[in-house]
Amino acid sequence: MTGETTYAIRVGGHLDDHWADWLGCADLRRDPDGATTVLVAVVDQAQLHGVLGSLRDLGAELLEVRVADPA
């Protein structure tokens, strides 16, 4: 067990693929409703807040944050 938790963070608009590495995420999914779901594995709340801060710095509209369903 890695101790990581994967979060699904939905933001308004479609993010380009090049933001995936910058955000440290495993996957960017462009949703049919015009949003993007960012999947990111974090080890603690501080790392999660770092990702959320990066999305804020991009000017992304935060729609939802939840623990992702296991694959």
Residue, then its C-alpha position, 0 to 999 in steps of 0.5 A: m500500500t502506497g498511502e496515496t489517495t486519488y482525488a477527482i477534481r472537476v474544473g470548468g473548461h477543458l484543460d490542455d494536456h500539457w498541464a497534466d505534468w505541471l499539476g502532477c496528475a495521472d490523467l486529465r479527462r475532458d468531460p462532455d459537459g465542457a469540464t475537465t476531471v483531473l485525477v491526482a494521487v496525493v500522500d497527504q492534505a498538504q499535497l492536495h492543497g498544493v494541487l488546488g492552489s495550482l488550479r487556482d493559479l491557472g484561474a480554473e473554476l473549481l466544480e468538485v473535489r472527491v475521492a476517486d472511485p477505485a479502478 
